[in-house]
Amino acid sequence: MKLIASWFVPLLALAACNDNQLPLASIDNVVDTVTLGALVGADITIPAAYSIPEARTIRTDQSAGFDFAYLVVGSRSVLVPLAGLGLNGGSTPPGLQRSNESFANLKSAPSNGYLVTDSLDIAAGDVFAARSRIVCFLGVPQYAKLRVIDFDAARRTVRLEVLANTNCGYRGLEVGIPTS
């Protein structure tokens, strides 16, 4: 039985792949609005980080399974990828990349050029591409785009518009089932 399973599983995986050798995408890309609280100084009940593969906010006191976090450093608001916080980001660590495109026009995540160890200053209207840590069964990152909506200085929070593509290997950042 083990001999059959050793060749059947790869054959089944190959049959499920499209022309790009990726499994067919099956999860809709949707736009969500999330609020992150500063890692230091915000109410602990407000999540300070975001996980692209899970497409949700994360409380860092409950999990280290996130890709970037929000910080307020003096008068600066910043996003920091996992490795920038001194946490292991793996061989392909999560990263952020500022985009010159509008949120609507950022249709595909770049394949490289992500900042992985430093913070990025953010302001209302800024748009970023984001790459996740590796949790996908194919051993590749997942991607997202985000736009800074606004800040609440008193609560030390930021609101973000986010589209996270949770389909393994797909870089498409448009609403609906991605094709690339």
N, CA, C and O atoms as a DFTB+ gen file, in Angstrom:
720 C
 N C O
     1  1       0.820      -1.192       0.000
     2  2       0.000       0.000       0.000
     3  2       0.867       1.260       0.000
     4  3       0.527       2.237      -0.667
     5  1       2.002       1.253       0.752
     6  2       2.880       2.412       0.780
     7  2       3.439       2.717      -0.600
     8  3       3.577       3.883      -0.972
     9  1       3.766       1.666      -1.370
    10  2       4.302       1.848      -2.705
    11  2       3.292       2.561      -3.602
    12  3       3.669       3.446      -4.370
    13  1       2.029       2.192      -3.517
    14  2       0.998       2.848      -4.313
    15  2       0.860       4.304      -3.893
    16  3       0.787       5.188      -4.746
    17  1       0.825       4.562      -2.600
    18  2       0.687       5.926      -2.107
    19  2       1.870       6.790      -2.520
    20  3       1.694       7.987      -2.747
    21  1       3.062       6.227      -2.624
    22  2       4.244       7.026      -2.952
    23  2       4.196       7.597      -4.364
    24  3       4.782       8.652      -4.605
    25  1       3.528       6.948      -5.294
    26  2       3.422       7.508      -6.649
    27  2       2.063       8.121      -6.907
    28  3       1.940       8.958      -7.800
    29  1       1.020       7.734      -6.148
    30  2      -0.322       8.231      -6.394
    31  2      -0.486       9.679      -5.940
    32  3      -1.106      10.474      -6.646
    33  1       0.049      10.032      -4.790
    34  2      -0.100      11.391      -4.257
    35  2       0.532      12.421      -5.189
    36  3      -0.132      13.408      -5.506
    37  1       1.787      12.253      -5.653
    38  2       2.327      13.226      -6.597
    39  2       1.535      13.284      -7.907
    40  3       1.374      14.359      -8.485
    41  1       1.046      12.147      -8.372
    42  2       0.259      12.127      -9.603
    43  2      -1.036      12.902      -9.415
    44  3      -1.439      13.663     -10.294
    45  1      -1.684      12.712      -8.284
    46  2      -2.904      13.445      -7.977
    47  2      -2.630      14.941      -7.895
    48  3      -3.412      15.741      -8.409
    49  1      -1.536      15.327      -7.257
    50  2      -1.179      16.748      -7.149
    51  2      -0.918      17.344      -8.527
    52  3      -1.337      18.469      -8.801
    53  1      -0.237      16.611      -9.391
    54  2       0.044      17.097     -10.739
    55  2      -1.243      17.274     -11.529
    56  3      -1.378      18.246     -12.272
    57  1      -2.179      16.365     -11.384
    58  2      -3.446      16.440     -12.106
    59  2      -4.276      17.642     -11.667
    60  3      -5.067      18.170     -12.448
    61  1      -4.100      18.069     -10.432
    62  2      -4.871      19.194      -9.913
    63  2      -4.262      20.540     -10.275
    64  3      -4.843      21.575      -9.950
    65  1      -3.122      20.559     -10.931
    66  2      -2.433      21.807     -11.251
    67  2      -2.917      22.390     -12.571
    68  3      -3.359      21.659     -13.457
    69  1      -2.829      23.722     -12.694
    70  2      -3.161      24.389     -13.941
    71  2      -1.903      24.528     -14.793
    72  3      -0.883      23.904     -14.501
    73  1      -1.972      25.337     -15.838
    74  2      -0.837      25.512     -16.743
    75  2       0.399      26.071     -16.041
    76  3       1.520      25.840     -16.494
    77  1       0.210      26.799     -14.950
    78  2       1.331      27.377     -14.209
    79  2       1.895      26.388     -13.201
    80  3       2.759      26.758     -12.406
    81  1       1.435      25.147     -13.209
    82  2       1.840      24.116     -12.262
    83  2       1.449      24.465     -10.830
    84  3       2.093      24.018      -9.881
    85  1       0.409      25.252     -10.679
    86  2      -0.145      25.563      -9.363
    87  2      -1.501      24.891      -9.234
    88  3      -2.204      24.728     -10.232
    89  1      -1.880      24.502      -8.035
    90  2      -3.250      24.010      -7.859
    91  2      -4.214      25.121      -8.291
    92  3      -3.895      26.303      -8.160
    93  1      -5.358      24.755      -8.792
    94  2      -6.333      25.761      -9.186
    95  2      -6.708      26.613      -7.977
    96  3      -6.959      26.091      -6.891
    97  1      -6.743      27.923      -8.176
    98  2      -7.157      28.821      -7.103
    99  2      -8.635      28.577      -6.795
   100  3      -9.442      28.378      -7.702
   101  1      -8.972      28.593      -5.525
   102  2     -10.357      28.319      -5.145
   103  2     -10.906      29.294      -4.107
   104  3     -12.083      29.227      -3.753
   105  1     -10.064      30.192      -3.623
   106  2     -10.482      31.116      -2.569
   107  2     -10.568      32.520      -3.155
   108  3      -9.601      33.028      -3.724
   109  1     -11.743      33.142      -3.008
   110  2     -11.942      34.498      -3.510
   111  2     -11.032      35.487      -2.798
   112  3     -10.879      35.436      -1.578
   113  1     -10.434      36.378      -3.559
   114  2      -9.753      37.540      -2.991
   115  2     -10.837      38.558      -2.653
   116  3     -11.653      38.904      -3.508
   117  1     -10.850      39.033      -1.427
   118  2     -11.821      40.040      -0.999
   119  2     -11.084      41.170      -0.294
   120  3     -10.012      40.973       0.279
   121  1     -11.674      42.348      -0.347
   122  2     -11.115      43.511       0.349
   123  2     -11.744      43.591       1.728
   124  3     -12.958      43.456       1.884
   125  1     -10.899      43.814       2.724
   126  2     -11.355      43.913       4.105
   127  2     -10.760      45.180       4.711
   128  3      -9.741      45.682       4.238
   129  1     -11.389      45.683       5.737
   130  2     -10.848      46.806       6.506
   131  2     -10.524      46.282       7.893
   132  3     -11.372      45.691       8.561
   133  1      -9.276      46.507       8.323
   134  2      -8.833      46.028       9.632
   135  2      -8.234      47.176      10.428
   136  3      -7.784      48.174       9.865
   137  1      -8.235      47.021      11.729
   138  2      -7.608      47.986      12.628
   139  2      -6.497      47.286      13.387
   140  3      -6.700      46.215      13.960
   141  1      -5.323      47.899      13.388
   142  2      -4.191      47.403      14.169
   143  2      -3.872      48.417      15.249
   144  3      -3.879      49.622      15.000
   145  1      -3.594      47.930      16.447
   146  2      -3.155      48.789      17.537
   147  2      -1.637      48.723      17.631
   148  3      -1.036      47.693      17.326
   149  1      -1.030      49.803      18.045
   150  2       0.427      49.833      18.164
   151  2       0.899      48.723      19.092
   152  3       0.289      48.452      20.127
   153  1       1.987      48.094      18.704
   154  2       2.569      46.997      19.483
   155  2       2.874      47.444      20.910
   156  3       2.787      46.649      21.845
   157  1       3.224      48.692      21.071
   158  2       3.478      49.265      22.395
   159  2       2.579      50.484      22.557
   160  3       2.625      51.406      21.742
   161  1       1.766      50.493      23.599
   162  2       0.977      51.670      23.930
   163  2      -0.499      51.602      23.588
   164  3      -1.271      52.426      24.079
   165  1      -0.922      50.655      22.766
   166  2      -2.348      50.494      22.484
   167  2      -2.937      49.473      23.448
   168  3      -2.209      48.705      24.077
   169  1      -4.240      49.474      23.555
   170  2      -4.926      48.483      24.383
   171  2      -4.537      47.085      23.896
   172  3      -4.562      46.821      22.693
   173  1      -4.187      46.209      24.800
   174  2      -3.699      44.868      24.439
   175  2      -4.752      44.049      23.695
   176  3      -4.408      43.102      22.987
   177  1      -6.027      44.403      23.847
   178  2      -7.077      43.651      23.156
   179  2      -7.168      43.994      21.667
   180  3      -7.865      43.310      20.918
   181  1      -6.477      45.034      21.238
   182  2      -6.474      45.408      19.818
   183  2      -5.282      44.722      19.151
   184  3      -4.137      44.998      19.512
   185  1      -5.526      43.840      18.192
   186  2      -4.417      43.141      17.527
   187  2      -3.416      44.126      16.923
   188  3      -3.801      45.150      16.358
   189  1      -2.130      43.804      17.049
   190  2      -1.067      44.682      16.560
   191  2      -0.442      44.189      15.267
   192  3       0.386      44.884      14.678
   193  1      -0.825      42.994      14.813
   194  2      -0.156      42.393      13.665
   195  2      -1.174      41.810      12.691
   196  3      -2.367      41.715      12.977
   197  1      -0.644      41.419      11.509
   198  2      -1.505      40.867      10.457
   199  2      -0.859      39.625       9.862
   200  3       0.348      39.592       9.623
   201  1      -1.676      38.605       9.626
   202  2      -1.242      37.373       8.975
   203  2      -1.861      37.297       7.583
   204  3      -3.082      37.227       7.446
   205  1      -1.021      37.312       6.554
   206  2      -1.523      37.212       5.180
   207  2      -2.158      35.848       4.923
   208  3      -3.270      35.806       4.397
   209  1      -1.507      34.718       5.267
   210  2      -2.125      33.419       4.983
   211  2      -3.486      33.219       5.648
   212  3      -4.342      32.514       5.113
   213  1      -3.683      33.827       6.790
   214  2      -4.959      33.698       7.487
   215  2      -5.906      34.847       7.158
   216  3      -7.084      34.806       7.513
   217  1      -5.390      35.872       6.479
   218  2      -6.181      37.059       6.123
   219  2      -6.898      37.634       7.345
   220  3      -8.099      37.899       7.321
   221  1      -6.104      37.820       8.434
   222  2      -6.715      38.359       9.649
   223  2      -5.675      39.004      10.549
   224  3      -4.471      38.785      10.411
   225  1      -6.186      39.809      11.476
   226  2      -5.327      40.440      12.468
   227  2      -4.940      39.413      13.521
   228  3      -5.645      38.429      13.745
   229  1      -3.799      39.664      14.162
   230  2      -3.253      38.732      15.157
   231  2      -2.857      39.514      16.411
   232  3      -2.217      40.562      16.326
   233  1      -3.245      38.992      17.564
   234  2      -2.734      39.534      18.828
   235  2      -1.384      38.893      19.090
   236  3      -1.289      37.670      19.195
   237  1      -0.342      39.698      19.197
   238  2       1.013      39.169      19.339
   239  2       1.263      38.542      20.711
   240  3       2.253      37.831      20.886
   241  1       0.390      38.789      21.682
   242  2       0.531      38.116      22.971
   243  2      -0.052      36.707      22.918
   244  3       0.097      35.933      23.863
   245  1      -0.718      36.375      21.809
   246  2      -1.335      35.055      21.675
   247  2      -0.705      34.209      20.575
   248  3      -0.864      32.988      20.568
   249  1       0.004      34.837      19.652
   250  2       0.592      34.084      18.541
   251  2       1.730      34.865      17.893
   252  3       1.689      36.093      17.817
   253  1       2.744      34.141      17.426
   254  2       3.821      34.743      16.636
   255  2       3.604      34.452      15.159
   256  3       4.494      34.685      14.342
   257  1       2.419      33.940      14.809
   258  2       2.091      33.612      13.431
   259  2       1.553      34.816      12.687
   260  3       0.358      34.899      12.401
   261  1       2.446      35.758      12.371
   262  2       2.046      36.960      11.638
   263  2       3.171      37.365      10.699
   264  3       4.277      36.828      10.755
   265  1       2.861      38.330       9.834
   266  2       3.828      38.763       8.821
   267  2       4.356      40.174       9.054
   268  3       5.509      40.459       8.730
   269  1       3.543      41.051       9.605
   270  2       4.007      42.396       9.932
   271  2       3.191      42.939      11.095
   272  3       2.080      42.484      11.366
   273  1       3.769      43.922      11.773
   274  2       3.113      44.544      12.924
   275  2       3.157      46.055      12.779
   276  3       3.921      46.606      11.987
   277  1       2.312      46.709      13.570
   278  2       2.223      48.172      13.590
   279  2       2.889      48.695      14.851
   280  3       2.680      48.172      15.945
   281  1       3.699      49.740      14.679
   282  2       4.372      50.391      15.802
   283  2       4.246      51.901      15.684
   284  3       4.140      52.441      14.583
   285  1       4.258      52.569      16.814
   286  2       4.401      54.023      16.852
   287  2       5.731      54.282      17.528
   288  3       5.943      53.892      18.676
   289  1       6.628      54.943      16.809
   290  2       7.978      55.232      17.304
   291  2       8.124      56.749      17.328
   292  3       8.334      57.383      16.294
   293  1       8.009      57.324      18.535
   294  2       8.006      58.783      18.638
   295  2       6.780      59.325      17.931
   296  3       5.653      58.993      18.299
   297  1       6.985      60.147      16.928
   298  2       5.860      60.698      16.159
   299  2       5.632      59.923      14.858
   300  3       4.766      60.287      14.062
   301  1       6.400      58.866      14.644
   302  2       6.314      58.082      13.407
   303  2       5.413      56.860      13.578
   304  3       5.468      56.173      14.599
   305  1       4.599      56.604      12.585
   306  2       3.830      55.369      12.508
   307  2       4.529      54.488      11.495
   308  3       4.855      54.936      10.395
   309  1       4.764      53.217      11.864
   310  2       5.533      52.327      10.984
   311  2       4.917      50.927      10.956
   312  3       4.254      50.495      11.900
   313  1       5.160      50.237       9.843
   314  2       4.887      48.809       9.740
   315  2       6.232      48.109       9.734
   316  3       7.181      48.577       9.105
   317  1       6.313      46.985      10.437
   318  2       7.575      46.254      10.566
   319  2       7.335      44.783      10.238
   320  3       6.484      44.141      10.854
   321  1       8.090      44.239       9.260
   322  2       7.978      42.808       8.979
   323  2       8.541      41.984      10.136
   324  3       9.266      42.500      10.987
   325  1       8.203      40.722      10.153
   326  2       8.577      39.802      11.228
   327  2      10.065      39.866      11.581
   328  3      10.409      40.012      12.754
   329  1      10.951      39.760      10.589
   330  2      12.394      39.771      10.855
   331  2      12.851      41.123      11.404
   332  3      13.837      41.189      12.138
   333  1      12.149      42.189      11.059
   334  2      12.469      43.508      11.594
   335  2      12.206      43.620      13.082
   336  3      12.708      44.525      13.748
   337  1      11.411      42.687      13.601
   338  2      11.144      42.629      15.041
   339  2      12.087      41.664      15.749
   340  3      11.950      41.415      16.947
   341  1      13.050      41.121      14.997
   342  2      14.007      40.183      15.572
   343  2      13.480      38.763      15.660
   344  3      14.063      37.925      16.348
   345  1      12.369      38.480      14.960
   346  2      11.800      37.134      14.954
   347  2      12.211      36.422      13.671
   348  3      12.418      37.059      12.638
   349  1      12.325      35.118      13.739
   350  2      12.773      34.353      12.582
   351  2      11.736      34.402      11.477
   352  3      10.591      33.988      11.662
   353  1      12.149      34.911      10.326
   354  2      11.241      34.995       9.189
   355  2      11.423      33.860       8.204
   356  3      10.747      33.826       7.176
   357  1      12.328      32.923       8.493
   358  2      12.561      31.793       7.597
   359  2      13.458      32.155       6.432
   360  3      14.028      33.245       6.388
   361  1      13.580      31.232       5.486
   362  2      14.473      31.437       4.342
   363  2      13.936      32.480       3.369
   364  3      14.714      33.143       2.684
   365  1      12.633      32.630       3.303
   366  2      11.998      33.705       2.526
   367  2      11.116      34.464       3.503
   368  3       9.929      34.164       3.632
   369  1      11.687      35.445       4.190
   370  2      10.923      36.118       5.241
   371  2       9.833      37.027       4.681
   372  3       9.920      37.483       3.541
   373  1       8.807      37.287       5.488
   374  2       7.778      38.216       5.049
   375  2       8.383      39.592       4.822
   376  3       9.380      39.964       5.443
   377  1       7.762      40.335       3.924
   378  2       8.277      41.669       3.631
   379  2       7.201      42.601       3.121
   380  3       6.086      42.195       2.794
   381  1       7.579      43.865       3.067
   382  2       6.694      44.928       2.590
   383  2       7.405      45.717       1.506
   384  3       8.631      45.830       1.506
   385  1       6.634      46.253       0.594
   386  2       7.191      47.067      -0.479
   387  2       6.212      48.199      -0.784
   388  3       5.041      47.965      -1.083
   389  1       6.717      49.431      -0.701
   390  2       5.886      50.587      -1.028
   391  2       5.552      50.542      -2.521
   392  3       6.400      50.194      -3.342
   393  1       4.311      50.896      -2.866
   394  2       3.883      50.884      -4.263
   395  2       3.571      52.296      -4.739
   396  3       3.054      53.119      -3.984
   397  1       3.891      52.562      -5.994
   398  2       3.511      53.828      -6.621
   399  2       2.123      53.735      -7.235
   400  3       1.565      54.741      -7.675
   401  1       1.566      52.528      -7.266
   402  2       0.226      52.316      -7.815
   403  2      -0.826      52.643      -6.762
   404  3      -0.553      52.597      -5.563
   405  1      -2.027      52.971      -7.221
   406  2      -3.148      53.099      -6.294
   407  2      -3.538      51.698      -5.835
   408  3      -3.122      50.707      -6.436
   409  1      -4.320      51.614      -4.792
   410  2      -4.761      50.314      -4.282
   411  2      -5.476      49.544      -5.393
   412  3      -5.206      48.360      -5.597
   413  1      -6.383      50.206      -6.110
   414  2      -7.143      49.551      -7.177
   415  2      -6.251      49.103      -8.330
   416  3      -6.522      48.079      -8.957
   417  1      -5.200      49.849      -8.616
   418  2      -4.339      49.537      -9.765
   419  2      -3.198      48.575      -9.454
   420  3      -2.503      48.136     -10.371
   421  1      -2.989      48.237      -8.189
   422  2      -1.973      47.242      -7.837
   423  2      -2.624      45.870      -8.024
   424  3      -3.298      45.363      -7.128
   425  1      -2.412      45.281      -9.197
   426  2      -3.145      44.074      -9.595
   427  2      -2.362      42.792      -9.408
   428  3      -2.941      41.706      -9.427
   429  1      -1.047      42.900      -9.225
   430  2      -0.219      41.713      -9.040
   431  2       0.943      42.058      -8.116
   432  3       1.550      43.122      -8.232
   433  1       1.237      41.157      -7.210
   434  2       2.332      41.388      -6.265
   435  2       3.671      41.237      -6.970
   436  3       3.847      40.316      -7.769
   437  1       4.623      42.132      -6.686
   438  2       5.975      41.976      -7.244
   439  2       6.608      40.685      -6.727
   440  3       6.282      40.224      -5.633
   441  1       7.504      40.108      -7.509
   442  2       8.158      38.862      -7.084
   443  2       9.369      39.122      -6.190
   444  3       9.797      38.215      -5.476
   445  1       9.933      40.328      -6.204
   446  2      11.092      40.616      -5.348
   447  2      11.099      42.093      -4.977
   448  3      10.216      42.850      -5.381
   449  1      12.104      42.492      -4.205
   450  2      12.238      43.885      -3.788
   451  2      11.562      44.216      -2.472
   452  3      11.356      45.390      -2.165
   453  1      11.214      43.209      -1.688
   454  2      10.525      43.443      -0.418
   455  2      11.518      43.801       0.683
   456  3      12.588      43.200       0.784
   457  1      11.160      44.772       1.496
   458  2      11.930      45.133       2.679
   459  2      11.578      44.123       3.763
   460  3      10.406      43.957       4.100
   461  1      12.589      43.445       4.312
   462  2      12.305      42.365       5.260
   463  2      12.820      42.610       6.676
   464  3      12.371      41.944       7.608
   465  1      13.751      43.547       6.862
   466  2      14.333      43.716       8.201
   467  2      14.155      45.108       8.790
   468  3      14.511      45.321       9.949
   469  1      13.627      46.047       8.049
   470  2      13.477      47.413       8.542
   471  2      12.013      47.827       8.568
   472  3      11.154      47.202       7.946
   473  1      11.760      48.894       9.303
   474  2      10.408      49.441       9.363
   475  2      10.169      50.359       8.165
   476  3      11.105      50.887       7.565
   477  1       8.899      50.531       7.840
   478  2       8.495      51.450       6.784
   479  2       7.568      52.491       7.378
   480  3       6.537      52.148       7.956
   481  1       7.925      53.768       7.241
   482  2       7.040      54.834       7.689
   483  2       5.771      54.789       6.852
   484  3       5.818      54.522       5.651
   485  1       4.637      55.052       7.495
   486  2       3.367      55.025       6.782
   487  2       2.593      56.308       7.024
   488  3       2.710      56.936       8.076
   489  1       1.798      56.684       6.026
   490  2       0.923      57.844       6.105
   491  2      -0.392      57.486       5.429
   492  3      -0.445      56.557       4.623
   493  1      -1.444      58.213       5.751
   494  2      -2.745      57.961       5.138
   495  2      -2.609      58.010       3.622
   496  3      -2.000      58.927       3.070
   497  1      -3.184      57.014       2.956
   498  2      -3.144      56.925       1.503
   499  2      -2.027      56.058       0.952
   500  3      -2.086      55.651      -0.208
   501  1      -1.007      55.763       1.756
   502  2       0.098      54.917       1.284
   503  2      -0.410      53.529       0.915
   504  3      -1.301      52.984       1.565
   505  1       0.180      52.961      -0.152
   506  2      -0.170      51.619      -0.623
   507  2       1.083      50.759      -0.590
   508  3       2.171      51.212      -0.948
   509  1       0.918      49.501      -0.154
   510  2       2.038      48.563      -0.048
   511  2       1.647      47.209      -0.611
   512  3       0.493      46.792      -0.518
   513  1       2.620      46.529      -1.194
   514  2       2.510      45.102      -1.489
   515  2       3.151      44.398      -0.299
   516  3       4.087      44.919       0.309
   517  1       2.646      43.220       0.027
   518  2       3.181      42.474       1.166
   519  2       3.341      41.004       0.786
   520  3       2.531      40.435       0.055
   521  1       4.410      40.412       1.306
   522  2       4.694      38.990       1.087
   523  2       4.670      38.290       2.444
   524  3       5.188      38.819       3.427
   525  1       4.070      37.106       2.496
   526  2       3.937      36.373       3.757
   527  2       5.161      35.531       4.076
   528  3       6.052      35.350       3.246
   529  1       5.178      35.026       5.288
   530  2       6.107      33.976       5.654
   531  2       5.656      32.710       4.923
   532  3       4.545      32.663       4.396
   533  1       6.497      31.702       4.890
   534  2       6.153      30.473       4.181
   535  2       5.339      29.557       5.092
   536  3       5.861      29.011       6.064
   537  1       4.069      29.396       4.772
   538  2       3.217      28.423       5.453
   539  2       2.441      27.591       4.437
   540  3       1.815      26.592       4.793
   541  1       2.484      27.996       3.206
   542  2       1.784      27.302       2.119
   543  2       2.406      25.928       1.880
   544  3       3.626      25.779       1.944
   545  1       1.581      24.934       1.609
   546  2       2.068      23.569       1.410
   547  2       3.019      23.443       0.220
   548  3       3.758      22.463       0.127
   549  1       3.011      24.423      -0.696
   550  2       3.928      24.395      -1.840
   551  2       5.299      24.994      -1.503
   552  3       6.216      24.942      -2.322
   553  1       5.437      25.555      -0.315
   554  2       6.708      26.163       0.081
   555  2       6.952      27.517      -0.551
   556  3       8.101      27.909      -0.757
   557  1       5.881      28.238      -0.863
   558  2       5.985      29.568      -1.463
   559  2       5.207      30.563      -0.606
   560  3       4.314      30.167       0.143
   561  1       5.538      31.855      -0.710
   562  2       4.795      32.847       0.074
   563  2       3.423      33.129      -0.536
   564  3       3.117      32.718      -1.656
   565  1       2.622      33.834       0.230
   566  2       1.350      34.356      -0.241
   567  2       1.462      35.873      -0.226
   568  3       2.367      36.424       0.401
   569  1       0.561      36.540      -0.902
   570  2       0.724      37.975      -1.124
   571  2      -0.529      38.755      -0.750
   572  3      -1.632      38.212      -0.681
   573  1      -0.322      40.042      -0.513
   574  2      -1.426      40.940      -0.177
   575  2      -1.082      42.340      -0.654
   576  3       0.061      42.636      -1.005
   577  1      -2.095      43.191      -0.658
   578  2      -1.874      44.623      -0.841
   579  2      -2.638      45.321       0.267
   580  3      -3.658      44.826       0.747
   581  1      -2.132      46.472       0.663
   582  2      -2.800      47.221       1.719
   583  2      -2.673      48.711       1.479
   584  3      -1.716      49.192       0.871
   585  1      -3.671      49.426       1.976
   586  2      -3.689      50.881       1.898
   587  2      -3.989      51.420       3.282
   588  3      -4.897      50.947       3.966
   589  1      -3.212      52.417       3.688
   590  2      -3.426      53.059       4.982
   591  2      -4.615      54.005       4.839
   592  3      -4.594      54.927       4.024
   593  1      -5.652      53.765       5.645
   594  2      -6.847      54.616       5.591
   595  2      -6.679      55.818       6.496
   596  3      -6.727      56.959       6.035
   597  1      -6.478      55.568       7.797
   598  2      -6.329      56.670       8.740
   599  2      -5.773      56.164      10.067
   600  3      -5.577      54.965      10.264
   601  1      -5.529      57.100      10.960
   602  2      -4.961      56.822      12.283
   603  2      -5.871      57.385      13.355
   604  3      -6.590      58.358      13.128
   605  1      -5.835      56.764      14.526
   606  2      -6.473      57.301      15.720
   607  2      -5.352      57.468      16.741
   608  3      -4.949      56.509      17.399
   609  1      -4.854      58.701      16.866
   610  2      -3.696      58.964      17.730
   611  2      -3.999      58.638      19.196
   612  3      -3.130      58.134      19.907
   613  1      -5.212      58.919      19.647
   614  2      -5.564      58.675      21.048
   615  2      -5.551      57.170      21.363
   616  3      -5.081      56.767      22.427
   617  1      -6.054      56.358      20.462
   618  2      -6.089      54.911      20.678
   619  2      -4.824      54.221      20.179
   620  3      -4.614      53.037      20.446
   621  1      -3.977      54.962      19.453
   622  2      -2.743      54.429      18.855
   623  2      -3.056      53.273      17.908
   624  3      -2.494      52.182      18.007
   625  1      -3.983      53.561      16.980
   626  2      -4.386      52.553      16.002
   627  2      -4.247      53.091      14.583
   628  3      -4.169      54.299      14.356
   629  1      -4.217      52.160      13.641
   630  2      -4.243      52.474      12.219
   631  2      -5.310      51.596      11.580
   632  3      -5.457      50.429      11.942
   633  1      -6.053      52.156      10.632
   634  2      -7.007      51.362       9.850
   635  2      -6.399      51.122       8.475
   636  3      -5.866      52.033       7.842
   637  1      -6.491      49.865       8.027
   638  2      -5.939      49.473       6.740
   639  2      -7.019      48.820       5.888
   640  3      -7.877      48.094       6.390
   641  1      -6.957      49.096       4.593
   642  2      -7.736      48.354       3.611
   643  2      -6.800      47.263       3.111
   644  3      -5.684      47.561       2.686
   645  1      -7.230      46.006       3.151
   646  2      -6.347      44.884       2.831
   647  2      -7.040      43.912       1.881
   648  3      -8.219      43.599       2.046
   649  1      -6.301      43.446       0.897
   650  2      -6.717      42.309       0.086
   651  2      -5.608      41.285       0.206
   652  3      -4.494      41.515      -0.266
   653  1      -5.902      40.153       0.836
   654  2      -4.920      39.084       1.010
   655  2      -5.288      37.927       0.092
   656  3      -6.404      37.412       0.151
   657  1      -4.353      37.520      -0.752
   658  2      -4.558      36.383      -1.644
   659  2      -4.051      35.141      -0.909
   660  3      -2.843      34.935      -0.793
   661  1      -4.960      34.331      -0.424
   662  2      -4.582      33.157       0.370
   663  2      -4.459      31.883      -0.474
   664  3      -4.340      30.786       0.071
   665  1      -4.487      32.028      -1.784
   666  2      -4.259      30.907      -2.697
   667  2      -2.753      30.722      -2.862
   668  3      -2.059      31.648      -3.282
   669  1      -2.246      29.545      -2.538
   670  2      -0.808      29.271      -2.586
   671  2      -0.219      29.519      -3.968
   672  3      -0.683      28.964      -4.964
   673  1       0.814      30.364      -4.013
   674  2       1.564      30.585      -5.236
   675  2       1.001      31.638      -6.163
   676  3       1.650      31.989      -7.148
   677  1      -0.180      32.153      -5.886
   678  2      -0.794      33.152      -6.755
   679  2      -0.433      34.553      -6.284
   680  3      -0.458      34.837      -5.087
   681  1      -0.095      35.429      -7.230
   682  2       0.277      36.803      -6.900
   683  2      -0.793      37.812      -7.288
   684  3      -0.631      39.006      -7.035
   685  1      -1.890      37.356      -7.899
   686  2      -2.956      38.252      -8.320
   687  2      -3.600      38.960      -7.145
   688  3      -3.937      38.337      -6.139
   689  1      -3.772      40.281      -7.281
   690  2      -4.315      41.096      -6.186
   691  2      -5.576      41.841      -6.616
   692  3      -5.762      43.016      -6.300
   693  1      -6.433      41.131      -7.342
   694  2      -7.722      41.691      -7.728
   695  2      -8.815      40.881      -7.051
   696  3      -8.616      39.713      -6.717
   697  1      -9.979      41.510      -6.848
   698  2     -11.109      40.842      -6.216
   699  2     -11.550      39.671      -7.073
   700  3     -11.576      39.766      -8.300
   701  1     -11.900      38.560      -6.421
   702  2     -12.364      37.359      -7.112
   703  2     -11.334      36.247      -7.060
   704  3     -10.323      36.362      -6.367
   705  1     -11.588      35.175      -7.790
   706  2     -10.648      34.045      -7.858
   707  2      -9.467      34.454      -8.732
   708  3      -9.665      34.810      -9.894
   709  1      -8.254      34.413      -8.208
   710  2      -7.096      34.821      -9.021
   711  2      -6.773      33.799     -10.112
   712  3      -7.024      32.602      -9.969
   713  1      -6.210      34.310     -11.198
   714  2      -5.789      33.449     -12.300
   715  2      -4.279      33.429     -12.459
   716  3      -3.735      32.646     -13.237
   717  1      -3.610      34.296     -11.716
   718  2      -2.139      34.333     -11.798
   719  2      -1.537      34.585     -10.428
   720  3      -0.315      34.650     -10.294
